[in-house]
Amino acid sequence: MTWFYRHCLRPALFWHDSEAIHNFTIRFLGRISHSPTLLELTEQLFAAPSLPVDVFGLSFPNPVGLAAGMDKAAAAVPVWKALGFGFSELGGVTWHPQPGNPAPRMFRAVADRALINRMGFNNPGAEVFAAALARWRAAKLWPKHPVGVNLGKSKITPLEKAAEDYASSFRLLRELADFFVVNVSSPNTPNLRQLQDKAALDEIFTALQEQNLVKPKPILVKVAPDLSFEALDEILALVAPRNIAGIVATNTTIARPDSADPDSARIYTETGGLSGAPLRARSTEIIRHLYQQTQGKLPIIGVGGIFSAEDAWEKICAGASLIQVYTGLVYEGPAIAKSIVRGLIQKMDAAGIRDYRQAIGSAV
């Protein structure tokens, strides 16, 4: 299936605008999601082997998840489990609905297996998003894996009212998802990354945890790969006092690699966040630092440049308890979760590791 996608289907898809194909794919997967028969067929084709892991109080059937940004409107919630993912992170969602930045706003650097996007948190808003989640639950189509929600700040909300904006979305969505990720690291909302400052982030988590007292949900924070280790350590200082359940490392980068490919070099002149293979090494470096600084006690979700079991294994051995894919799904196709989980099991066998938890941080 992966060979067919790479050599037959992907070239046809890549003839078209990146965002147009993304939207077409989500609509197609949404139709599958509404049909128990099609979901069952999809699972027969793409189900991943079992590789269970428990993280921040939740049980995951395998450690390979869908990253935020793929399903921003909760349009295809059931299908991600059928495609073999051990969890999914939906959104980002903001309190106010917003169209995002002007198109075109998503670009492929194919030779480098990378994407650039400046979407700008385009989403229907927290109220519409909550209604979509409620409909999936009412239809008894809710997936049997943890579902997270990525929370962003509305563009029209000033920075000084960011905590209120995040808290409004969380209050509405709290009972509808299993965990939440505070996104203060997207480069596509003006000044958003200023909220990675310790004082600003402290205010946001204080507002969220005030609404998270009864049967609290895990709340994580997603960090940028462009932060210094010193800035990351300041965020880590909030983990205990603000009960941060984990860190997602990392978001897209504003840095650009050198490229010998003229098409990629041209794409790299576009503004926005870069994801994919060029981000792999920096993401792993940050994961390793976070794992060392917390002595492996804080769960890390590793994301950035994961296309294969080798890429995932690198991040797990550096300290990631879970990993996520986005660009890898675009380039490798719908069998990526199944392929990665199979490969991880093979690597565990080759290393003589019986318990997945033994692999986490084993290279640090």
C-alpha positions as CSV (number, residue, x, y, z in Angstrom):
1,M,0.0,0.0,0.0
2,T,2.8,2.4,0.8
3,W,4.5,1.7,-2.5
4,F,1.3,2.2,-4.4
5,Y,0.7,5.5,-2.6
6,R,4.2,6.9,-3.2
7,H,4.5,5.9,-6.8
8,C,0.9,6.1,-8.1
9,L,-1.5,8.1,-5.9
10,R,0.9,10.7,-4.5
11,P,2.1,12.0,-7.8
12,A,-1.5,12.5,-9.0
13,L,-2.4,14.3,-5.7
14,F,0.7,16.5,-5.8
15,W,-0.3,18.0,-9.1
16,H,-2.9,19.9,-7.2
17,D,-2.7,22.7,-4.7
18,S,-1.7,21.4,-1.3
19,E,-4.6,22.9,0.7
20,A,-7.2,21.8,-1.9
21,I,-6.0,18.2,-1.6
22,H,-6.0,18.5,2.1
23,N,-9.6,19.6,2.1
24,F,-10.6,17.0,-0.4
25,T,-9.0,14.3,1.8
26,I,-10.7,15.4,4.9
27,R,-14.1,15.4,3.2
28,F,-13.4,11.9,1.9
29,L,-12.4,10.6,5.3
30,G,-15.4,12.3,6.8
31,R,-17.7,10.3,4.6
32,I,-15.9,7.1,5.7
33,S,-16.3,8.2,9.3
34,H,-20.0,8.3,9.0
35,S,-20.2,4.7,7.8
36,P,-19.6,1.8,10.3
37,T,-19.1,-0.5,7.3
38,L,-16.5,1.7,5.7
39,L,-14.8,2.2,9.0
40,E,-14.5,-1.5,9.5
41,L,-13.1,-2.0,6.1
42,T,-10.6,0.7,6.6
43,E,-9.5,-0.9,9.9
44,Q,-9.1,-4.2,8.2
45,L,-6.7,-2.6,5.7
46,F,-4.8,-0.3,8.0
47,A,-5.0,-1.4,11.6
48,A,-1.7,-1.3,13.5
49,P,-0.5,-4.1,15.7
50,S,-1.0,-3.7,19.4
51,L,1.8,-1.9,21.3
52,P,0.1,-0.5,24.4
53,V,1.5,2.2,26.5
54,D,0.0,4.2,29.5
55,V,0.8,7.9,29.6
56,F,-0.5,10.7,31.8
57,G,-3.3,8.5,33.1
58,L,-4.5,7.4,29.6
59,S,-4.2,4.1,27.8
60,F,-3.0,4.2,24.2
61,P,-3.3,1.1,22.0
62,N,0.0,2.1,20.3
63,P,2.3,5.2,20.6
64,V,1.8,6.6,17.1
65,G,-0.6,9.5,17.0
66,L,-2.0,12.0,14.5
67,A,-0.7,15.5,15.0
68,A,-2.8,18.6,15.3
69,G,-3.5,20.5,12.1
70,M,-4.9,17.6,10.1
71,D,-8.5,17.6,11.4
72,K,-9.2,21.1,12.4
73,A,-13.0,20.9,12.5
74,A,-13.4,17.4,14.0
75,A,-14.7,16.3,10.6
76,A,-13.3,12.8,10.6
77,V,-12.8,11.8,14.2
78,P,-13.6,8.1,14.0
79,V,-11.4,7.4,11.0
80,W,-8.0,8.0,12.7
81,K,-8.4,5.0,14.9
82,A,-9.4,2.9,11.8
83,L,-6.2,4.1,10.1
84,G,-4.1,2.6,12.9
85,F,-3.4,5.6,15.0
86,G,-3.0,5.1,18.7
87,F,-4.4,8.5,19.4
88,S,-5.4,11.7,17.6
89,E,-5.0,15.4,18.4
90,L,-7.7,17.5,16.8
91,G,-7.6,21.2,16.0
92,G,-6.2,23.7,16.6
93,V,-9.4,25.3,17.7
94,T,-9.8,28.9,18.9
95,W,-12.6,30.5,20.9
96,H,-13.7,32.7,18.0
97,P,-14.2,31.2,14.6
98,Q,-11.7,32.5,12.1
99,P,-10.8,31.9,8.4
100,G,-7.0,32.0,8.9
101,N,-4.6,33.7,6.6
102,P,-5.1,34.4,2.9
103,A,-4.5,31.6,0.4
104,P,-2.2,30.3,-0.9
105,R,-0.9,29.3,2.5
106,M,0.4,25.7,2.3
107,F,3.4,24.6,0.1
108,R,5.3,21.4,-0.6
109,A,9.1,21.2,-0.8
110,V,8.9,17.7,-2.3
111,A,12.6,16.9,-2.8
112,D,13.2,17.6,0.9
113,R,10.0,15.9,2.1
114,A,8.8,19.1,3.8
115,L,5.8,21.4,4.0
116,I,5.4,25.1,4.8
117,N,2.1,26.4,6.1
118,R,0.9,29.7,7.3
119,M,-2.7,28.6,7.8
120,G,-3.3,30.8,10.9
121,F,-5.5,28.6,13.0
122,N,-8.4,28.5,10.4
123,N,-11.2,26.7,12.3
124,P,-15.0,27.0,12.9
125,G,-14.5,28.1,16.5
126,A,-15.0,26.3,19.8
127,E,-18.8,26.2,19.9
128,V,-19.1,24.6,16.4
129,F,-16.2,22.3,17.2
130,A,-17.8,21.2,20.5
131,A,-21.1,20.4,18.7
132,A,-19.2,18.3,16.2
133,L,-17.6,16.2,19.0
134,A,-20.9,15.8,20.7
135,R,-22.5,14.5,17.4
136,W,-19.8,11.8,17.1
137,R,-20.4,10.7,20.6
138,A,-24.2,10.7,20.2
139,A,-23.9,8.6,17.0
140,K,-21.8,6.1,18.9
141,L,-18.9,6.5,16.5
142,W,-16.4,7.8,19.0
143,P,-13.0,6.1,18.5
144,K,-11.6,3.6,21.0
145,H,-8.4,5.6,21.5
146,P,-7.5,8.8,23.3
147,V,-8.6,12.0,21.6
148,G,-6.9,15.3,22.3
149,V,-7.7,18.8,21.4
150,N,-5.2,21.5,20.4
151,L,-6.1,24.9,21.9
152,G,-5.0,28.1,20.1
153,K,-5.5,31.8,20.7
154,S,-8.0,33.7,18.6
155,K,-6.3,36.2,16.4
156,I,-8.6,39.0,17.5
157,T,-7.9,38.5,21.2
158,P,-5.1,40.7,22.5
159,L,-2.2,39.0,24.3
160,E,-3.2,40.4,27.7
161,K,-6.5,38.5,27.4
162,A,-5.0,35.3,26.0
163,A,-5.6,33.3,29.2
164,E,-9.3,34.1,29.1
165,D,-9.5,33.1,25.5
166,Y,-7.8,29.7,26.1
167,A,-9.9,29.1,29.2
168,S,-13.2,29.8,27.4
169,S,-12.4,27.1,24.8
170,F,-11.3,24.7,27.5
171,R,-14.4,25.2,29.6
172,L,-16.6,24.4,26.6
173,L,-14.6,21.3,25.4
174,R,-13.4,19.9,28.7
175,E,-15.9,17.0,28.9
176,L,-15.7,16.1,25.3
177,A,-12.0,15.1,24.9
178,D,-9.4,13.1,26.8
179,F,-6.5,15.5,26.9
180,F,-5.7,19.1,25.8
181,V,-2.6,20.7,24.3
182,V,-2.0,24.5,24.8
183,N,-0.6,25.8,21.5
184,V,1.5,28.9,22.2
185,S,4.1,28.0,19.5
186,S,2.5,28.4,16.1
187,P,4.4,30.9,14.0
188,N,1.3,31.9,12.0
189,T,-0.6,34.0,14.6
190,P,1.0,37.4,15.2
191,N,2.9,37.5,18.5
192,L,1.6,34.1,19.7
193,R,5.0,32.8,20.5
194,Q,5.4,35.5,23.1
195,L,3.1,33.4,25.2
196,Q,5.9,30.9,25.6
197,D,7.3,33.4,28.1
198,K,7.2,31.9,31.6
199,A,4.9,34.6,33.1
200,A,2.4,34.5,30.2
201,L,2.3,30.7,30.2
202,D,1.9,30.7,33.9
203,E,-1.2,32.9,33.6
204,I,-2.7,30.7,30.9
205,F,-2.2,27.4,32.9
206,T,-3.5,29.1,36.1
207,A,-6.7,30.0,34.2
208,L,-7.1,26.5,32.8
209,Q,-6.4,24.6,36.0
210,E,-9.0,26.7,37.9
211,Q,-11.5,24.9,35.6
212,N,-9.8,21.5,35.9
213,L,-10.3,20.6,39.5
214,V,-12.9,17.8,39.3
215,K,-11.6,14.7,37.5
216,P,-8.9,16.8,35.9
217,K,-7.9,16.3,32.3
218,P,-4.3,16.2,31.2
219,I,-3.2,19.5,29.8
220,L,0.1,19.7,27.9
221,V,2.0,22.5,26.2
222,K,3.4,22.5,22.7
223,V,6.7,24.2,22.2
224,A,8.6,25.7,19.3
225,P,11.8,24.1,18.0
226,D,13.3,27.6,17.8
227,L,13.4,28.1,21.6
228,S,16.7,28.0,23.4
229,F,17.4,25.4,26.0
230,E,17.2,28.2,28.6
231,A,13.7,29.1,27.5
232,L,12.7,25.5,27.6
233,D,14.0,25.2,31.1
234,E,11.8,28.2,32.2
235,I,8.8,26.4,30.8
236,L,9.8,23.2,32.7
237,A,9.8,25.3,35.9
238,L,6.0,25.6,35.6
239,V,5.5,21.8,35.3
240,A,5.0,21.1,39.0
241,P,3.3,24.3,40.2
242,R,0.8,24.3,37.3
243,N,0.4,20.5,36.9
244,I,1.5,20.4,33.3
245,A,1.0,16.8,32.2
246,G,3.5,16.8,29.4
247,I,5.2,18.6,26.5
248,V,4.6,18.2,22.8
249,A,8.0,18.7,21.1
250,T,7.9,20.3,18.6
251,N,5.8,22.7,16.5
252,T,6.9,23.9,13.1
253,T,10.0,26.0,12.7
254,I,10.6,29.4,11.2
255,A,14.2,28.4,10.3
256,R,15.0,27.3,6.8
257,P,17.6,24.6,5.7
258,D,20.0,24.9,2.8
259,S,18.7,23.0,-0.2
260,A,20.4,22.1,-3.5
261,D,16.9,21.6,-5.1
262,P,15.8,24.8,-6.8
263,D,12.1,24.1,-6.3
264,S,12.6,23.6,-2.5
265,A,14.8,26.7,-2.3
266,R,12.0,28.7,-3.9
267,I,9.4,27.3,-1.5
268,Y,11.6,28.2,1.4
269,T,11.2,31.8,0.6
270,E,7.6,31.5,1.7
271,T,6.7,32.7,5.2
272,G,5.2,30.2,7.6
273,G,6.1,27.2,9.7
274,L,8.3,24.4,8.2
275,S,7.6,20.8,9.0
276,G,8.9,17.5,7.8
277,A,12.3,15.9,7.3
278,P,14.4,19.1,7.8
279,L,12.9,19.4,11.3
280,R,13.8,15.9,12.5
281,A,17.2,16.5,14.1
282,R,16.2,19.7,16.0
283,S,13.0,18.1,17.3
284,T,15.0,15.1,18.6
285,E,17.6,17.4,20.2
286,I,14.9,19.2,22.1
287,I,13.2,15.9,23.2
288,R,16.6,14.7,24.5
289,H,17.1,17.9,26.4
290,L,13.6,17.8,28.0
291,Y,14.1,14.2,29.0
292,Q,17.4,14.9,30.6
293,Q,16.2,17.9,32.5
294,T,13.2,16.1,33.9
295,Q,15.0,12.8,34.5
296,G,12.4,11.1,32.3
297,K,9.6,12.0,34.7
298,L,7.6,14.2,32.3
299,P,5.9,12.6,29.4
300,I,7.0,13.9,26.0
301,I,5.1,13.6,22.7
302,G,7.7,13.7,19.9
303,V,6.7,15.3,16.6
304,G,8.8,16.6,13.7
305,G,10.2,14.8,10.7
306,I,8.8,11.3,11.4
307,F,8.3,9.3,8.2
308,S,9.4,5.8,9.3
309,A,10.0,3.4,12.2
310,E,13.6,4.6,12.3
311,D,12.6,8.2,12.7
312,A,10.1,7.2,15.5
313,W,12.6,5.0,17.2
314,E,15.1,7.9,17.3
315,K,12.6,10.1,19.1
316,I,11.5,7.3,21.5
317,C,15.1,6.5,22.5
318,A,15.7,10.2,23.0
319,G,12.9,10.3,25.5
320,A,9.5,10.5,23.7
321,S,6.8,8.4,25.3
322,L,4.5,9.0,22.3
323,I,5.1,10.3,18.8
324,Q,2.9,12.1,16.2
325,V,2.9,12.4,12.4
326,Y,1.5,15.0,10.0
327,T,3.9,15.7,7.1
328,G,4.8,12.0,7.2
329,L,1.2,11.1,6.5
330,V,1.1,13.5,3.5
331,Y,4.2,11.9,2.0
332,E,3.9,8.3,3.1
333,G,0.2,7.8,2.9
334,P,-2.5,6.1,5.0
335,A,-0.5,3.0,6.0
336,I,2.1,5.1,7.9
337,A,0.9,4.3,11.4
338,K,0.7,0.5,10.7
339,S,4.2,0.6,9.2
340,I,5.7,2.5,12.0
341,V,4.2,0.3,14.8
342,R,5.3,-2.8,13.0
343,G,8.8,-1.4,12.6
344,L,8.9,-0.4,16.3
345,I,8.0,-4.0,17.4
346,Q,10.8,-5.3,15.1
347,K,13.3,-2.9,16.7
348,M,12.3,-3.9,20.2
349,D,12.8,-7.5,19.3
350,A,16.2,-6.8,17.7
351,A,17.2,-4.9,20.9
352,G,15.9,-7.6,23.2
353,I,13.3,-5.2,24.7
354,R,10.1,-6.8,25.8
355,D,8.5,-3.7,27.5
356,Y,8.0,-0.7,25.3
357,R,8.7,1.6,28.3
358,Q,12.3,0.3,28.4
359,A,12.9,1.9,25.0
360,I,11.9,5.4,26.2
361,G,15.0,7.5,26.8
362,S,17.3,4.4,26.3
363,A,19.7,6.4,24.2
364,V,20.1,9.3,26.7
